[in-house]
Amino acid sequence: MQAGLIAALLPLAAGSANQDAVPSTGTILRAAGASAADLPPALPAANAPPPLDIARFEAIAETLVANGRIPGMAMAIVKDGRILSARGYGVTDVRAPQPVDAHTVFRLASLSKSFAGTMTGILVNDGVLRWDSRLTDFVPSFRLSMPDAAQQVTVADILSHRVGLPHNALDRDLEANADYRDLTQRMANAPMACAPGQCYAYQNVAFSLIGDVVFATTGRFYSEEVARRIFKPLGMHDASYGLEGIEASARWAKPHVRGRGGWVSLMPKPNYYRVAPAAGVNASISDMAQWLLAHTGHRPDVLPAPLLATLHAPLISTPSEIRGASWRRERLSSAGYALGWRAYNYAGHQVVFHGGAVQGYRGAMALLPEQDLGVVILWNSESGLPSGLLPTILDSALGLQGGQWLDDDTLEASEGLLYAERNGAPTNSSAWSAKASPP
């Protein structure tokens, strides 16, 4: 399986000479069927799935925010290089409600990791960095408790969670407001789960060491380089980094948690903003539509196709991802982690994915390469209600039957809303829904 993956990556690297250094060490996809990229080419369906019913998905989103079920959300759907929908629903803040629109800024949490992988890939494309570059070449003071382990950690190890530390190492200290620099020093005494490159364990603090690599390589702060090389050229005009960034936004969605009387809005916590590569990005749904277009191959001037292929190719198996929500159990047959993205075998189809969660915010995004489709959903609460909308859209795009990932109330109410809208009488529409065209 390892040899097969490496052979598959080599032709992808041909269009970009700096993409050929993805390390092949460790438990990279040893398990049979662990790689979505190893799937045989999909055969043409006898009955092609019907065109995406965008109005249906928008009606579901309307239903999710109706009657305060969740405060607000935003959704973008892109296909074949076009933005089919980029809308806001509900309100930014239950205490001082303003409608969420396409330029309302949300905190992305771990969706930020895709920006870290992409930023690094741009530098690899520039020829100033390699995927197998050693972390200690840029951060000489870095230490791990296992002898000589620090010197083995590569750029690709950081971005695919193969540093060797236990799952979510030092996150508890980060949540207790520990300083990022202090946490990186504490790694020297943290127990090791394995040697670098040999196992997967999801990280936030260790993942953010990639920011130090970017600074050492470019001489610019990580957030500045992402803004210069990604936000600006892609036209992500609402995007920013950190607590100061979201608070400076013209309109932004407050985080919400459950209280005795319903949803309660808060100020965002600063702790995970301290690990900017892992969880620092703020963006609107208009921005994220541009991000989806770039990652579906429609901005080769910024993200060339060989780079995208490398970023999306799984490097290590993550079987725990198959468990959890019902759509994961029923649709996923294998899962892996790539470079800031997850890669799934979704009912026999390749899906590139990432989710994110931090206090009061949730989000999920997915790419379906064979359909040239991208979907992202952001919401400003800790509710799980919108989570089923993304697999519902994927199922529709693939013509899959038999899955119900949304509750009956949502489905039934959205049917009524859809029927009313198609007859020109949106009697059940949320007063706080707003459309806005992406810039």
Phi, psi and chi 1 to 4 in degrees:
 res  aa     phi    psi   chi1   chi2   chi3   chi4
   1 MET       -  -40.9 -179.7   63.8   70.9      -
   2 GLN   -60.4  -47.3  -76.9 -178.4  -97.8      -
   3 ALA   -60.8  -38.2      -      -      -      -
   4 GLY   -64.2  -41.5      -      -      -      -
   5 LEU   -65.8  -43.9  175.4   63.9      -      -
   6 ILE   -63.4  -42.0  -64.8  167.3      -      -
   7 ALA   -61.7  -35.8      -      -      -      -
   8 ALA   -69.4  -32.4      -      -      -      -
   9 LEU   -76.3  -28.2  -76.7  174.3      -      -
  10 LEU   -59.8  -47.9  -71.7  176.8      -      -
  11 PRO   -65.4  -28.2   18.1  -30.1      -      -
  12 LEU   -65.1  -31.5  -61.3  176.6      -      -
  13 ALA   -77.9  -16.7      -      -      -      -
  14 ALA   -59.7  -33.1      -      -      -      -
  15 GLY   -80.9   -3.1      -      -      -      -
  16 SER  -151.0  103.3  176.2      -      -      -
  17 ALA   -61.5  -21.6      -      -      -      -
  18 ASN   -92.1    4.1  -62.0  -56.8      -      -
  19 GLN   -92.6    2.5  -62.9  -60.4  -38.1      -
  20 ASP   -92.4    9.7   60.3   -1.6      -      -
  21 ALA  -106.3   24.0      -      -      -      -
  22 VAL   -68.3  118.7  179.0      -      -      -
  23 PRO   -61.2  147.1  -19.2   30.6      -      -
  24 SER  -113.1   23.6   59.1      -      -      -
  25 THR   -83.5  163.7   58.3      -      -      -
  26 GLY    80.0 -155.5      -      -      -      -
  27 THR   -89.5   45.0   56.4      -      -      -
  28 ILE   -70.6  102.0  -60.6  177.1      -      -
  29 LEU    52.3   45.6  -59.6  172.3      -      -
  30 ARG   -71.2  -35.9  -77.4 -179.2 -178.0  159.2
  31 ALA   -67.4  135.4      -      -      -      -
  32 ALA   -60.6  136.2      -      -      -      -
  33 GLY    74.4   18.1      -      -      -      -
  34 ALA   -82.9  -12.7      -      -      -      -
  35 SER  -109.8  125.3  169.1      -      -      -
  36 ALA   -65.3  -28.3      -      -      -      -
  37 ALA   -72.3  -18.1      -      -      -      -
  38 ASP   -83.5   -0.2  -71.0  -19.7      -      -
  39 LEU   -65.6  143.9  -66.9  169.4      -      -
  40 PRO   -65.5  156.7   25.2  -33.8      -      -
  41 PRO   -55.8  137.5  -21.6   31.6      -      -
  42 ALA   -67.7  134.7      -      -      -      -
  43 LEU   -79.7  146.9  -64.1  175.0      -      -
  44 PRO   -58.4  134.4  -20.6   31.0      -      -
  45 ALA   -71.4  142.5      -      -      -      -
  46 ALA   -60.9  -40.4      -      -      -      -
  47 ASN  -122.3  104.7  -62.9  -52.9      -      -
  48 ALA   -61.7  144.4      -      -      -      -
  49 PRO   -61.5  148.7   19.4  -30.5      -      -
  50 PRO   -67.3  161.8   25.7  -34.2      -      -
  51 PRO   -56.5  148.7  -21.7   32.0      -      -
  52 LEU   -60.2  131.9  -75.1  175.8      -      -
  53 ASP   -91.9   84.1 -170.4  -13.1      -      -
  54 ILE   -61.3  -39.7  -60.5  -59.4      -      -
  55 ALA   -59.4  -35.5      -      -      -      -
  56 ARG   -64.3  -45.3  167.7   74.0  169.9  131.6
  57 PHE   -68.2  -36.8  -54.3  139.2      -      -
  58 GLU   -66.7  -35.8  -68.2  179.2  -21.5      -
  59 ALA   -65.6  -38.4      -      -      -      -
  60 ILE   -62.5  -43.5  -68.8  172.4      -      -
  61 ALA   -61.2  -41.0      -      -      -      -
  62 GLU   -58.3  -42.3  -68.7  -85.1   12.1      -
  63 THR   -66.6  -36.2  -56.8      -      -      -
  64 LEU   -63.5  -32.4  -73.1  167.3      -      -
  65 VAL   -94.4   -7.3  -59.9      -      -      -
  66 ALA   -65.7  141.4      -      -      -      -
  67 ASN    59.0   28.1  -57.7  -44.0      -      -
  68 GLY    71.1   19.4      -      -      -      -
  69 ARG   -57.6  -45.9  -64.0 -178.4   78.3 -161.4
  70 ILE  -133.3  153.6   63.4  170.5      -      -
  71 PRO   -65.0  -53.6  -24.1   35.7      -      -
  72 GLY  -158.7  164.8      -      -      -      -
  73 MET  -161.9  169.4   63.5  175.7  -74.0      -
  74 ALA  -145.1  149.0      -      -      -      -
  75 MET  -142.3  139.0  176.7  176.2   66.8      -
  76 ALA  -127.8  140.3      -      -      -      -
  77 ILE  -131.1  124.7  -57.0  172.0      -      -
  78 VAL  -122.8  145.6  -53.0      -      -      -
  79 LYS  -153.6  135.8 -177.0  167.4  172.1   50.9
  80 ASP    54.1   37.5  -59.0  -34.6      -      -
  81 GLY    79.5   10.1      -      -      -      -
  82 ARG  -121.6  145.5  -63.7  175.1   54.7 -121.6
  83 ILE   -86.7  110.5  -60.6  172.9      -      -
  84 LEU   -85.6  -27.6  -58.3 -175.0      -      -
  85 SER  -158.3  137.1 -179.0      -      -      -
  86 ALA  -151.8   93.3      -      -      -      -
  87 ARG  -134.7  157.6  -69.8 -174.8   55.6 -176.0
  88 GLY  -109.9  155.7      -      -      -      -
  89 TYR  -142.2  144.1  -51.3   82.2      -      -
  90 GLY    77.4 -153.6      -      -      -      -
  91 VAL  -125.1  157.6  -62.2      -      -      -
  92 THR   -76.9  -29.6   58.9      -      -      -
  93 ASP  -158.8  122.5 -179.0   -5.3      -      -
  94 VAL   -67.0  -21.7  -65.1      -      -      -
  95 ARG   -80.4  -36.6  -67.7  179.9  179.8  174.0
  96 ALA  -136.0   74.1      -      -      -      -
  97 PRO   -67.6  128.9   21.5  -30.9      -      -
  98 GLN  -128.4  146.8  -65.5  -68.3  -35.6      -
  99 PRO   -68.1  138.3   22.1  -32.0      -      -
 100 VAL   -73.4  129.8  174.3      -      -      -
 101 ASP  -127.0 -171.0   65.9   18.6      -      -
 102 ALA   -68.1  -15.3      -      -      -      -
 103 HIS  -109.8    8.5  -64.3  -76.1      -      -
 104 THR   -70.7  131.2  -61.1      -      -      -
 105 VAL   -92.0  133.6  173.6      -      -      -
 106 PHE  -116.2  156.2  -71.3   76.8      -      -
 107 ARG   -81.5  129.8 -171.2  173.8 -176.6  175.4
 108 LEU   -88.9  -14.9  -63.1 -168.6      -      -
 109 ALA    52.7 -130.4      -      -      -      -
 110 SER   -76.0   -5.0  -76.3      -      -      -
 111 LEU   -60.9  -19.2  -87.1   63.1      -      -
 112 SER   -60.5  -25.4  -55.8      -      -      -
 113 LYS   -62.5  -29.5  -69.0 -179.4  172.0   69.6
 114 SER   -66.0  -30.4   65.1      -      -      -
 115 PHE   -70.9  -35.8  -68.6   85.4      -      -
 116 ALA   -65.2  -46.0      -      -      -      -
 117 GLY   -61.5  -41.8      -      -      -      -
 118 THR   -68.5  -42.3  -57.6      -      -      -
 119 MET   -60.0  -43.3  180.0   67.2 -107.0      -
 120 THR   -63.5  -42.2  -52.4      -      -      -
 121 GLY   -61.6  -36.0      -      -      -      -
 122 ILE   -61.9  -41.0  -70.4  171.7      -      -
 123 LEU   -68.8  -35.6  -63.5  178.5      -      -
 124 VAL   -63.1  -42.8  172.2      -      -      -
 125 ASN   -61.3  -34.9 -117.9   28.7      -      -
 126 ASP   -68.7  -18.3  -70.4  -13.9      -      -
 127 GLY    86.7   10.8      -      -      -      -
 128 VAL   -97.9   -2.0  -61.0      -      -      -
 129 LEU  -153.1  156.5 -168.9   63.1      -      -
 130 ARG  -126.9  153.9  -68.7  173.9   61.4   90.8
 131 TRP   -62.4  -29.6  -65.6  114.9      -      -
 132 ASP   -97.5   13.8   62.4   -4.5      -      -
 133 SER   -60.6  141.9  -66.0      -      -      -
 134 ARG   -85.7  136.5  -56.3  -70.3  169.9  172.8
 135 LEU   -56.2  -41.2  172.5   60.8      -      -
 136 THR   -68.2  -13.8   49.9      -      -      -
 137 ASP   -68.7  -23.6  -70.2  -17.2      -      -
 138 PHE  -109.9  -28.2  -54.2   96.5      -      -
 139 VAL  -127.2   78.2 -171.9      -      -      -
 140 PRO   -60.4  -23.8  -20.7   31.7      -      -
 141 SER   -81.4   -6.4   61.6      -      -      -
 142 PHE   -65.2  134.5  177.6   67.3      -      -
 143 ARG  -136.8  149.7  -62.9  -72.6 -175.8  -87.4
 144 LEU  -128.3  161.7  -69.3  170.0      -      -
 145 SER   -72.7  -27.7   61.2      -      -      -
 146 MET   -78.0  131.1 -174.9 -178.5  -67.6      -
 147 PRO   -54.4  132.3  -24.6   33.4      -      -
 148 ASP    64.9    5.8  -59.2  -39.3      -      -
 149 ALA   -69.2  -39.8      -      -      -      -
 150 ALA   -57.8  -37.3      -      -      -      -
 151 GLN   -71.7  -12.7  -71.3   70.9   34.0      -
 152 GLN   -90.9  -18.0  -59.7  171.9   33.2      -
 153 VAL   -69.2  126.5  176.7      -      -      -
 154 THR  -106.4  168.6   68.6      -      -      -
 155 VAL   -57.0  -44.8  165.1      -      -      -
 156 ALA   -65.5  -34.3      -      -      -      -
 157 ASP   -60.8  -42.9  -70.5  -25.0      -      -
 158 ILE   -61.3  -47.2  -64.3  168.5      -      -
 159 LEU   -77.4  -13.4  -67.6  167.9      -      -
 160 SER  -114.0   15.0   56.2      -      -      -
 161 HIS    61.6   43.6  -55.5  -75.6      -      -
 162 ARG  -118.6   32.3  -64.5 -179.9  -64.7  162.2
 163 VAL   -69.5  -29.5  174.1      -      -      -
 164 GLY   108.4   -6.5      -      -      -      -
 165 LEU   -78.6  161.3  -67.4  168.0      -      -
 166 PRO   -65.1  162.6  -19.6   31.4      -      -
 167 HIS   -52.0  129.5 -174.3   78.6      -      -
 168 ASN    52.5   40.6  -72.4   96.2      -      -
 169 ALA   -58.1  130.0      -      -      -      -
 170 LEU    71.6    6.9  -60.6  170.3      -      -
 171 ASP   -63.1  -35.8  -86.0    8.8      -      -
 172 ARG   -62.2  -38.6 -174.6  171.4  -63.4  178.0
 173 ASP   -69.3  -36.7  -61.6  -66.9      -      -
 174 LEU   -62.7  -42.0 -179.3   63.9      -      -
 175 GLU   -65.6  -23.5  -69.4  171.6   -2.2      -
 176 ALA   -88.8   16.2      -      -      -      -
 177 ASN    73.3   25.3  -69.6  -40.2      -      -
 178 ALA   -67.8  150.1      -      -      -      -
 179 ASP   -74.6  141.8  178.6   74.1      -      -
 180 TYR   -57.7  -43.4  166.9   70.3      -      -
 181 ARG   -62.7  -40.3  -67.6  -65.3  165.4 -159.2
 182 ASP   -62.6  -40.0  -70.0  -17.7      -      -
 183 LEU   -66.5  -39.5  -65.9  177.7      -      -
 184 THR   -64.2  -33.0   59.7      -      -      -
 185 GLN   -71.8  -33.4  -67.1  173.9    7.9      -
 186 ARG   -67.8  -18.4  -68.4 -175.9 -156.6  176.0
 187 MET   -60.1  -24.2  -70.6 -178.4 -167.5      -
 188 ALA   -63.5  -23.9      -      -      -      -
 189 ASN  -110.5    0.1  -59.8  -46.3      -      -
 190 ALA   -74.7  143.6      -      -      -      -
 191 PRO   -64.1  153.8   23.9  -33.6      -      -
 192 MET  -106.0  137.6  -63.0  -75.3  -70.3      -
 193 ALA   -84.4  -27.2      -      -      -      -
 194 CYS  -169.8  173.8   65.6      -      -      -
 195 ALA   -71.0  151.7      -      -      -      -
 196 PRO   -53.8  139.3  -28.6   37.1      -      -
 197 GLY    84.6   -5.1      -      -      -      -
 198 GLN  -102.1  -14.4  -61.7  -60.8  -50.2      -
 199 CYS  -155.3  162.5   64.5      -      -      -
 200 TYR  -101.0  134.0  165.2   84.0      -      -
 201 ALA  -154.6  117.8      -      -      -      -
 202 TYR   -61.0  136.8 -168.0   78.7      -      -
 203 GLN  -133.0  153.9  -56.2  -67.7  -40.0      -
 204 ASN  -117.1  -50.0  -74.6  -58.6      -      -
 205 VAL   -67.2  -53.3  178.4      -      -      -
 206 ALA   -62.5  -37.4      -      -      -      -
 207 PHE   -58.1  -35.7 -175.4   94.7      -      -
 208 SER   -75.5   -4.9  -65.3      -      -      -
 209 LEU   -60.2  -19.6  -71.1  163.0      -      -
 210 ILE   -63.4  -26.6 -157.4   65.4      -      -
 211 GLY   -63.9  -37.2      -      -      -      -
 212 ASP   -66.1  -36.3  -61.0   77.9      -      -
 213 VAL   -65.9  -43.5  174.3      -      -      -
 214 VAL   -62.5  -42.4  170.5      -      -      -
 215 PHE   -63.4  -45.2  177.3   77.1      -      -
 216 ALA   -65.1  -31.9      -      -      -      -
 217 THR   -79.7  -38.0  -55.6      -      -      -
 218 THR  -106.8  -20.7   66.3      -      -      -
 219 GLY    78.5    7.2      -      -      -      -
 220 ARG  -119.4  149.8  -63.4 -177.6 -177.0   88.6
 221 PHE   -60.6  146.3  -69.9  116.6      -      -
 222 TYR   -52.0  -49.9  170.8   80.6      -      -
 223 SER   -63.1  -35.3   57.9      -      -      -
 224 GLU   -67.1  -39.4  -65.2  173.7  -13.7      -
 225 GLU   -70.0  -38.1 -167.3   67.2   -4.9      -
 226 VAL   -63.4  -43.1  173.3      -      -      -
 227 ALA   -61.3  -39.9      -      -      -      -
 228 ARG   -73.8  -40.6 -172.8  177.0   78.0   92.1
 229 ARG   -97.5  -17.8  -60.0  -60.8  -59.3  -87.5
 230 ILE  -122.5  -61.7  -64.0  177.2      -      -
 231 PHE   -57.1  -52.8  -66.3  165.8      -      -
 232 LYS   -65.4  -51.8 -174.5  174.6 -179.4  179.8
 233 PRO   -66.5  -27.6   18.3  -30.0      -      -
 234 LEU   -85.6   -5.5  -69.3 -176.5      -      -
 235 GLY    74.3   31.8      -      -      -      -
 236 MET   -87.8   74.6  -61.9  177.9   65.7      -
 237 HIS   -73.6  -20.4  -57.9  -57.5      -      -
 238 ASP   -94.6   -7.6  -56.1  -43.6      -      -
 239 ALA   -76.4  149.8      -      -      -      -
 240 SER  -158.4  179.3   64.4      -      -      -
 241 TYR  -123.2  144.0  -93.7   91.4      -      -
 242 GLY    81.5  173.6      -      -      -      -
 243 LEU   -62.8  -42.1 -177.1   58.7      -      -
 244 GLU   -62.2  -36.0  -69.6 -177.7   -0.8      -
 245 GLY   -64.4  -46.7      -      -      -      -
 246 ILE   -70.7  -37.2 -163.5  169.0      -      -
 247 GLU   -69.0  -23.9  -70.3 -178.6  -23.7      -
 248 ALA   -85.3   -4.2      -      -      -      -
 249 SER   -68.7  146.9  -59.5      -      -      -
 250 ALA   -60.7  -37.5      -      -      -      -
 251 ARG  -147.3  128.7  174.1  173.8  -70.6  176.6
 252 TRP  -142.3  155.0   57.9  -78.0      -      -
 253 ALA   -91.3  123.4      -      -      -      -
 254 LYS   -72.3  147.2  -69.8  -79.8 -174.0   70.8
 255 PRO   -74.1  150.0   27.6  -34.1      -      -
 256 HIS  -131.4  140.0  -70.1   77.4      -      -
 257 VAL  -124.8  164.3  -62.3      -      -      -
 258 ARG   -79.6  135.4  -67.3 -169.6 -175.0  -81.9
 259 GLY  -123.1 -177.9      -      -      -      -
 260 ARG   -63.7  -33.5  -69.9 -177.4  178.8  177.8
 261 GLY   -98.5    9.5      -      -      -      -
 262 GLY   124.0 -148.3      -      -      -      -
 263 TRP   -76.8  138.8  -68.5  110.5      -      -
 264 VAL  -124.0  127.8  177.0      -      -      -
 265 SER   -87.9  149.0   63.4      -      -      -
 266 LEU  -131.0  173.7  -52.5  169.7      -      -
 267 MET   -88.2  145.4  -70.5  -59.6  -67.4      -
 268 PRO   -62.4  141.5  -17.8   29.8      -      -
 269 LYS   -76.4  143.4  -79.5 -171.4  173.9 -178.8
 270 PRO   -84.2  -13.4   30.8  -35.3      -      -
 271 ASN   -58.5  -52.3   44.8   15.0      -      -
 272 TYR   -74.2  -14.2  -79.8   95.0      -      -
 273 TYR   -65.9  -20.3  -83.6  133.0      -      -
 274 ARG   -71.0  -16.5  -63.1 -167.4  177.8  105.6
 275 VAL  -112.0   75.0  -74.5      -      -      -
 276 ALA   -57.3  -44.2      -      -      -      -
 277 PRO   -62.5  -32.3  -26.1   37.2      -      -
 278 ALA   -82.1  -33.7      -      -      -      -
 279 ALA  -157.9   29.9      -      -      -      -
 280 GLY  -101.4   -8.0      -      -      -      -
 281 VAL   -81.9  140.8  177.8      -      -      -
 282 ASN  -116.0  140.1  -47.6  -59.6      -      -
 283 ALA  -160.1  155.8      -      -      -      -
 284 SER   -90.7  170.5   68.3      -      -      -
 285 ILE   -71.1  -26.8 -152.1   66.2      -      -
 286 SER   -62.1  -45.5  171.2      -      -      -
 287 ASP   -58.8  -45.8  -65.3  -33.6      -      -
 288 MET   -69.5  -26.9  -65.0  -54.5  -70.6      -
 289 ALA   -63.3  -40.3      -      -      -      -
 290 GLN   -65.9  -37.3  -60.8  -57.0  -38.7      -
 291 TRP   -63.1  -42.7 -172.4 -125.7      -      -
 292 LEU   -63.8  -42.8  -66.3  175.9      -      -
 293 LEU   -59.9  -41.6  -71.3  174.1      -      -
 294 ALA   -65.0  -41.5      -      -      -      -
 295 HIS   -82.7   -7.6  -88.7  -84.4      -      -
 296 THR   -97.4   12.0   49.2      -      -      -
 297 GLY    93.0   12.3      -      -      -      -
 298 HIS   -99.8    9.8  -63.9  -77.7      -      -
 299 ARG  -132.6   62.8  -71.7  -60.6  -53.9  -89.1
 300 PRO   -64.6  -18.3   23.8  -34.4      -      -
 301 ASP   -65.9  -26.3   55.6  -42.0      -      -
 302 VAL  -105.2  -45.9 -178.4      -      -      -
 303 LEU  -126.1   94.8  -56.8 -179.0      -      -
 304 PRO   -67.7  156.8   21.8  -30.8      -      -
 305 ALA   -57.6  -43.2      -      -      -      -
 306 PRO   -61.2  -35.4  -23.2   34.7      -      -
 307 LEU   -66.2  -44.8  171.6   57.6      -      -
 308 LEU   -59.1  -43.2  -68.1  177.0      -      -
 309 ALA   -60.0  -39.1      -      -      -      -
 310 THR   -69.7  -44.0  -58.5      -      -      -
 311 LEU   -61.6  -34.2  -67.3  173.8      -      -
 312 HIS   -92.4   -8.4  -60.9  162.1      -      -
 313 ALA   -81.5  125.0      -      -      -      -
 314 PRO   -66.1  139.3   23.8  -32.9      -      -
 315 LEU  -106.4  -23.5  -67.4  177.7      -      -
 316 ILE  -151.4  143.9 -170.2  162.7      -      -
 317 SER   -73.4  140.6  178.7      -      -      -
 318 THR  -132.2   68.8   59.9      -      -      -
 319 PRO   -61.6  -22.2   19.9  -31.4      -      -
 320 SER   -63.5  -21.6   62.3      -      -      -
 321 GLU   -67.0  -18.3  -77.1  -70.4  -65.8      -
 322 ILE   -75.5  -19.6  -59.2  172.5      -      -
 323 ARG   -90.9  170.5  -59.9 -173.2  -70.1  -88.1
 324 GLY   111.0 -125.0      -      -      -      -
 325 ALA   -59.2  154.5      -      -      -      -
 326 SER   -60.6  -36.7   58.0      -      -      -
 327 TRP   -66.2  -32.8   68.4  -93.5      -      -
 328 ARG   -66.1  -46.5  -67.1  175.8  179.7  -87.1
 329 ARG   -62.7  -37.9  -63.1 -168.0  -57.4  -89.6
 330 GLU   -90.8  -27.9  -65.7 -167.5   33.8      -
 331 ARG  -103.2  -30.7  -68.9  -71.7 -173.6 -117.5
 332 LEU   -90.5  127.0  -58.0 -171.4      -      -
 333 SER  -104.2  -17.8   59.2      -      -      -
 334 SER  -158.4  159.6   66.0      -      -      -
 335 ALA  -148.9  147.9      -      -      -      -
 336 GLY  -148.3  169.6      -      -      -      -
 337 TYR  -114.4  136.1 -154.5   93.3      -      -
 338 ALA  -102.7 -126.5      -      -      -      -
 339 LEU  -117.1   82.1  -65.1  160.8      -      -
 340 GLY    85.0    4.0      -      -      -      -
 341 TRP  -134.5  155.9  -71.7   89.2      -      -
 342 ARG   -97.7  153.9  -63.0 -172.2 -177.3  -83.1
 343 ALA  -130.2  124.6      -      -      -      -
 344 TYR  -119.6  148.0  -66.9  154.1      -      -
 345 ASN   -93.7  104.8 -179.8  -31.9      -      -
 346 TYR  -106.1   97.0 -173.2   99.2      -      -
 347 ALA    51.7   40.3      -      -      -      -
 348 GLY    89.0    6.6      -      -      -      -
 349 HIS  -124.3  144.7  -55.6  -90.4      -      -
 350 GLN   -75.6  127.4 -179.0 -169.4    7.9      -
 351 VAL  -128.2  130.9  167.0      -      -      -
 352 VAL  -103.8  131.2 -177.0      -      -      -
 353 PHE  -145.1  155.9  174.9   90.0      -      -
 354 HIS  -157.3  145.4 -143.1  -69.5      -      -
 355 GLY  -116.8  167.0      -      -      -      -
 356 GLY  -152.4  147.8      -      -      -      -
 357 ALA  -155.8  131.4      -      -      -      -
 358 VAL  -148.3  165.2   70.6      -      -      -
 359 GLN   -47.9  117.1 -174.5 -172.7   42.5      -
 360 GLY    83.5    1.6      -      -      -      -
 361 TYR  -135.8  146.2  -65.2   98.2      -      -
 362 ARG  -141.0  157.4  -62.5  -72.5 -175.3  -89.0
 363 GLY  -166.0  158.6      -      -      -      -
 364 ALA  -153.8  144.9      -      -      -      -
 365 MET  -143.4  151.3   60.9 -178.4  173.3      -
 366 ALA  -149.2  146.9      -      -      -      -
 367 LEU  -117.0  137.4  -47.7  171.3      -      -
 368 LEU  -119.2   88.7 -175.8   57.7      -      -
 369 PRO   -56.2  -41.5  -27.1   36.1      -      -
 370 GLU   -65.5  -21.6   70.1 -176.4   68.5      -
 371 GLN  -103.4    0.5  -63.5  -80.3  -15.2      -
 372 ASP    51.3   48.6 -165.7    2.2      -      -
 373 LEU  -121.8  140.4  173.2   71.1      -      -
 374 GLY  -136.4  141.1      -      -      -      -
 375 VAL  -136.5  137.4 -178.2      -      -      -
 376 VAL  -139.9  138.6   62.3      -      -      -
 377 ILE  -131.6  128.4  -56.4  169.4      -      -
 378 LEU  -124.3  141.7  -51.2  172.5      -      -
 379 TRP  -146.5  154.1   60.6  102.1      -      -
 380 ASN  -105.7   50.8   60.1  -25.5      -      -
 381 SER  -159.0  169.9   66.8      -      -      -
 382 GLU   -93.2   16.0  -63.3 -175.9  -22.0      -
 383 SER   -70.8  147.4  171.8      -      -      -
 384 GLY   -94.0   -1.4      -      -      -      -
 385 LEU   -55.8  -44.8  -78.2  174.9      -      -
 386 PRO   -74.0   -9.7  -16.9   31.7      -      -
 387 SER   -58.8  -32.3  -58.9      -      -      -
 388 GLY   -78.0   -8.6      -      -      -      -
 389 LEU   -69.9  -38.4 -179.2   51.1      -      -
 390 LEU   -63.3  -52.6 -169.4  146.3      -      -
 391 PRO   -63.2  -26.8   21.2  -32.5      -      -
 392 THR   -62.4  -41.3  -61.6      -      -      -
 393 ILE   -68.6  -42.3  -63.5  171.1      -      -
 394 LEU   -61.8  -44.2  -66.3 -180.0      -      -
 395 ASP   -58.2  -43.5  -80.6    8.6      -      -
 396 SER   -63.3  -42.2  177.5      -      -      -
 397 ALA   -64.3  -32.7      -      -      -      -
 398 LEU   -94.5   -5.1  -66.5  167.7      -      -
 399 GLY    70.4   28.7      -      -      -      -
 400 LEU   -84.2  141.4  -61.4  176.4      -      -
 401 GLN  -114.7  162.5  -56.7  -65.0  -37.9      -
 402 GLY    92.7   -2.9      -      -      -      -
 403 GLY  -107.0  134.4      -      -      -      -
 404 GLN  -127.4  105.8 -178.4  173.9  -41.4      -
 405 TRP  -104.0   -2.4  -40.6  124.8      -      -
 406 LEU  -117.0  152.4  -67.6  157.8      -      -
 407 ASP   -72.3  160.4   60.8   65.6      -      -
 408 ASP   -59.9  -38.4  -70.9  -25.9      -      -
 409 ASP   -60.8  -42.4  -70.3  -17.5      -      -
 410 THR   -64.2  -46.5  -60.7      -      -      -
 411 LEU   -64.9  -45.1  -67.8  170.8      -      -
 412 GLU   -66.8  -42.7  -69.0  169.7    6.0      -
 413 ALA   -66.8  -36.6      -      -      -      -
 414 SER   -69.1  -31.3   66.5      -      -      -
 415 GLU   -62.8  -44.1  -72.9  -69.2  -10.3      -
 416 GLY   -63.9  -39.9      -      -      -      -
 417 LEU   -66.9  -42.9  176.9   57.5      -      -
 418 LEU   -62.0  -43.7 -176.2   62.9      -      -
 419 TYR   -61.2  -43.3 -179.7   82.4      -      -
 420 ALA   -65.4  -42.4      -      -      -      -
 421 GLU   -64.4  -39.5  -74.8 -177.0  -22.4      -
 422 ARG   -69.4  -17.0  -77.2 -178.5  170.9  166.6
 423 ASN  -101.5   12.9  -75.2  -81.8      -      -
 424 GLY    78.0   15.8      -      -      -      -
 425 ALA  -132.9   82.4      -      -      -      -
 426 PRO   -75.5   65.0   27.9  -33.0      -      -
 427 THR   -67.8  -23.1   55.1      -      -      -
 428 ASN  -106.2   14.3 -163.2   30.7      -      -
 429 SER   -73.6  144.8  178.8      -      -      -
 430 SER   -68.4  134.8  167.1      -      -      -
 431 ALA   -67.6  -14.8      -      -      -      -
 432 TRP  -106.8   16.8  -66.6  109.6      -      -
 433 SER   -84.6  142.9  173.5      -      -      -
 434 ALA  -145.2  139.3      -      -      -      -
 435 LYS  -102.6  148.4  -74.6 -171.2  178.0 -178.3
 436 ALA  -153.5  138.3      -      -      -      -
 437 SER   -79.9  134.8  -61.2      -      -      -
 438 PRO   -60.8  149.1  -20.8   32.0      -      -
 439 PRO   -68.0      -   25.2  -33.1      -      -
